[in-house]
């Protein structure tokens, strides 16, 4: 049996594996949410903490045009998804802009610190990751699914 030194008893049952690349079907290089515009989505809200670039909006509109679809209404939103108040404010804005109708919500917000072994990381990093990646998705889904 292979043993790893300096680990607590029982912690040597599995070796960690960290891949340097992702699989083709989940590669961020192939990210293509313009498929929504090509399929005919007419109201698309793109949300992120830092905002969405004009280039993405242009690509969405161009994709619709190339597919002989009407140009979609695309709303770029800045939102802190971990904050219920921020999510409520962006919901109100999207609901007003799109008359209460939404085809696609692109939630581009996420939080991730550079990898560190668990015992070398602070609890604040893990809590912030939870707040954004778990609670934030809950906040957005809870607000927007009824729309």
matplotlib code that plots the C-alpha trace (Angstrom):
import matplotlib.pyplot as plt

x = [0.0, 1.3, 1.6, 1.8, 3.8, 2.7, -1.0, -3.4, -4.3, -6.8, -6.1, -3.9, -6.7, -6.7, -4.2, -5.3, -5.2, -5.2, -5.6, -3.9, -6.5, -10.3, -12.2, -13.1, -16.9, -16.5, -13.6, -14.1, -12.5, -15.7, -18.1, -21.0, -24.1, -24.8, -26.7, -29.6, -29.7, -29.4, -32.4, -34.5, -34.3, -35.5, -34.9, -31.5, -30.1, -26.3, -25.3, -21.9, -20.3, -17.9, -20.3, -20.6, -18.5, -20.1, -18.3, -20.5, -23.6, -22.5, -21.8, -25.3, -27.0, -24.8, -25.5, -29.2, -28.9, -26.8, -29.5, -32.2, -33.7, -34.8, -32.2, -32.7, -32.9, -29.8, -29.4, -26.0, -26.3, -23.9, -24.9, -23.5, -25.4, -24.4, -26.5, -30.3, -30.7, -28.5, -30.4, -33.7, -32.6, -31.4, -34.6, -36.6, -34.5, -34.8, -38.5, -39.1, -36.9, -38.4, -42.0, -41.8, -40.7, -37.3, -36.0, -32.5, -30.6, -26.8, -25.4, -21.7, -20.8, -18.6, -15.8, -12.7, -9.4, -6.2, -6.0, -4.4, -4.6, -7.5, -5.5, -3.6, -6.7, -8.5, -12.2, -13.0, -12.0, -14.3, -17.1, -16.9, -16.9, -20.0, -21.7, -21.2, -21.3, -24.0, -26.1, -25.7, -27.2, -30.0, -30.7, -30.8, -32.9, -35.4, -35.7, -35.9, -37.6, -41.0, -40.4]
y = [0.0, 3.5, 5.8, 9.5, 11.1, 14.0, 13.3, 12.5, 8.9, 7.7, 10.6, 8.5, 6.5, 8.5, 10.5, 13.9, 14.5, 18.0, 18.2, 21.1, 21.1, 20.5, 18.1, 19.2, 19.3, 21.6, 23.7, 27.4, 28.0, 26.5, 28.4, 29.5, 30.9, 32.6, 29.4, 31.0, 33.9, 31.6, 29.6, 32.7, 33.9, 37.4, 38.6, 37.8, 39.1, 38.6, 39.1, 39.4, 41.3, 43.2, 43.7, 42.1, 43.4, 45.1, 42.4, 39.7, 41.7, 42.3, 38.6, 37.6, 40.0, 38.9, 35.3, 35.9, 37.9, 35.1, 32.6, 34.9, 35.7, 39.0, 40.9, 40.0, 42.5, 42.0, 43.5, 43.6, 43.6, 44.2, 42.3, 40.8, 37.5, 36.8, 39.9, 39.4, 43.2, 43.4, 40.5, 42.1, 45.4, 43.6, 41.6, 44.8, 46.3, 43.2, 42.9, 46.5, 46.4, 43.2, 43.8, 40.8, 38.3, 36.7, 34.0, 33.5, 34.5, 34.1, 34.1, 34.6, 35.3, 32.9, 33.1, 31.0, 31.6, 29.9, 26.3, 25.7, 22.5, 22.6, 22.9, 25.9, 27.9, 30.3, 29.9, 33.3, 32.0, 29.0, 31.1, 33.6, 30.7, 29.4, 32.8, 33.4, 29.9, 28.3, 31.0, 33.3, 30.8, 30.2, 33.9, 34.3, 31.2, 32.2, 35.6, 34.8, 31.5, 33.0, 35.4]
z = [0.0, -0.9, 2.1, 2.0, 4.8, 7.0, 6.6, 9.4, 10.0, 7.4, 5.0, 2.7, 1.1, -2.1, -4.0, -5.3, -9.1, -10.5, -14.3, -16.1, -18.8, -19.1, -21.2, -24.7, -24.0, -21.0, -22.4, -21.7, -25.1, -26.7, -24.6, -26.9, -25.3, -28.7, -29.4, -27.5, -29.9, -32.9, -31.5, -31.4, -27.8, -27.9, -24.3, -22.8, -19.6, -19.0, -15.3, -13.7, -10.8, -13.2, -16.1, -19.5, -22.4, -25.4, -27.5, -26.0, -26.7, -30.3, -30.8, -29.5, -31.8, -34.8, -34.1, -34.3, -37.5, -39.1, -38.2, -39.8, -36.4, -35.1, -33.1, -29.4, -26.7, -24.6, -21.2, -19.5, -15.7, -12.9, -9.8, -6.6, -6.6, -3.0, -2.0, -2.0, -2.2, -5.3, -6.9, -6.2, -7.7, -10.9, -11.1, -10.9, -13.7, -15.9, -15.3, -16.2, -19.3, -20.7, -19.5, -17.1, -19.8, -20.0, -22.3, -21.1, -17.9, -18.3, -14.8, -15.4, -11.7, -9.8, -7.2, -7.1, -5.4, -6.7, -5.5, -2.1, 0.0, 2.3, 5.5, 4.1, 3.1, 5.4, 6.3, 4.7, 1.3, 1.6, 3.0, 0.1, -2.4, -0.7, -0.6, -4.4, -6.0, -3.9, -2.2, -5.2, -7.6, -5.1, -4.9, -8.7, -9.3, -6.6, -8.0, -11.8, -12.1, -11.6, -14.4]

ax = plt.figure().add_subplot(projection="3d")
ax.plot(x, y, z, "-o")
ax.set_aspect("equal")
plt.show()
